[in-house]
Amino acid sequence: MRRKSLAAPRRRSVLSARTLGIGAVLLVLAVTTVAWFDGGEEPLRPIVTNVALPTDSAATGDGA
């Protein structure tokens, strides 16, 4: 018969999963921080174009 070991089982897979989780959270925080400060915003500029307005008869519905 084989003896069972009294030592605690290895938990390498749990440690690596935890490490990957912490790394993923830190990566998301880093990308979010860069996006927050960089922003990618452009200054607003007015839109200046001529628009054809309807005549009074078309606006009131009196026309043909």
One Martini backbone bead per residue (centre of mass of N, CA, C, O) as a GRO file, in nm:
protein
   64
    1MET     BB    1   0.098   0.035   0.017
    2ARG     BB    2   0.029   0.366   0.002
    3ARG     BB    3   0.117   0.661   0.122
    4LYS     BB    4  -0.004   0.943   0.253
    5SER     BB    5   0.032   1.265   0.240
    6LEU     BB    6   0.054   1.537   0.484
    7ALA     BB    7   0.084   1.739   0.288
    8ALA     BB    8   0.001   1.999   0.127
    9PRO     BB    9  -0.137   2.083  -0.143
   10ARG     BB   10  -0.097   2.217  -0.428
   11ARG     BB   11  -0.159   2.582  -0.542
   12ARG     BB   12  -0.069   2.686  -0.828
   13SER     BB   13  -0.334   2.744  -0.989
   14VAL     BB   14  -0.446   2.957  -0.791
   15LEU     BB   15  -0.212   3.153  -0.801
   16SER     BB   16  -0.216   3.208  -1.107
   17ALA     BB   17  -0.507   3.309  -1.118
   18ARG     BB   18  -0.467   3.542  -0.924
   19THR     BB   19  -0.242   3.681  -1.082
   20LEU     BB   20  -0.409   3.724  -1.340
   21GLY     BB   21  -0.632   3.893  -1.208
   22ILE     BB   22  -0.455   4.122  -1.105
   23GLY     BB   23  -0.333   4.194  -1.380
   24ALA     BB   24  -0.602   4.266  -1.520
   25VAL     BB   25  -0.685   4.494  -1.330
   26LEU     BB   26  -0.431   4.669  -1.373
   27LEU     BB   27  -0.468   4.704  -1.678
   28VAL     BB   28  -0.743   4.842  -1.670
   29LEU     BB   29  -0.654   5.080  -1.493
   30ALA     BB   30  -0.437   5.189  -1.683
   31VAL     BB   31  -0.617   5.240  -1.931
   32THR     BB   32  -0.821   5.424  -1.787
   33THR     BB   33  -0.620   5.642  -1.701
   34VAL     BB   34  -0.522   5.723  -1.980
   35ALA     BB   35  -0.804   5.792  -2.094
   36TRP     BB   36  -0.872   6.013  -1.889
   37PHE     BB   37  -0.627   6.209  -1.952
   38ASP     BB   38  -0.641   6.220  -2.260
   39GLY     BB   39  -0.952   6.180  -2.397
   40GLY     BB   40  -0.969   6.296  -2.709
   41GLU     BB   41  -1.037   6.588  -2.721
   42GLU     BB   42  -1.209   6.843  -2.894
   43PRO     BB   43  -1.276   7.135  -2.988
   44LEU     BB   44  -1.530   7.332  -3.034
   45ARG     BB   45  -1.711   7.399  -3.338
   46PRO     BB   46  -1.884   7.575  -3.540
   47ILE     BB   47  -2.172   7.541  -3.741
   48VAL     BB   48  -2.153   7.682  -4.077
   49THR     BB   49  -2.465   7.695  -4.245
   50ASN     BB   50  -2.688   7.705  -4.491
   51VAL     BB   51  -3.049   7.726  -4.464
   52ALA     BB   52  -3.342   7.633  -4.601
   53LEU     BB   53  -3.633   7.805  -4.572
   54PRO     BB   54  -3.950   7.815  -4.545
   55THR     BB   55  -4.223   7.942  -4.630
   56ASP     BB   56  -4.512   8.055  -4.501
   57SER     BB   57  -4.713   7.870  -4.661
   58ALA     BB   58  -4.565   7.602  -4.586
   59ALA     BB   59  -4.574   7.635  -4.272
   60THR     BB   60  -4.909   7.669  -4.253
   61GLY     BB   61  -5.068   7.517  -4.507
   62ASP     BB   62  -5.184   7.725  -4.748
   63GLY     BB   63  -5.082   7.587  -4.975
   64ALA     BB   64  -5.085   7.368  -5.263
   0.00000   0.00000   0.00000
